Amino acid sequence: GLKMSKIIERVAKDIYEFECNRAEEPYDWNVLSKDSKRLYIVIAAVAIKAMLEPTKEMIEAGCENNPTMWNDGTDDGFAAGVANDVYRAMIKEALK
């Protein structure tokens, strides 16, 4: 079968389901050809990869939800650095 992470598969299926709903066609991932599935998997991976670098707003939201003082340690703050590292590691893992 096609190798992909669970999150890539989830995103691929969601994109396909969105397309089915938009076209008012029935959704059935299992009837797709291998090539069609591969296309949705590539689209999903590209979409996830585009999220690798967090925006300033994402960094600030991550820091606001971190109990550490986010304005200590580095230019962006210690928590910002930790949040960015954790976020990037999670996205990279999703892309494996």
Secondary structure, 3 states (H helix, E strand, C coil): CCCCCHHHHHHHHHHHHHHHHHCCCCCCHHHCCHHHHHHHHHHHHHHHHCCCCCCHHHHHHHHHCCCCCCCCCCCCCHHHHHHHHHHHHHHHHHCC
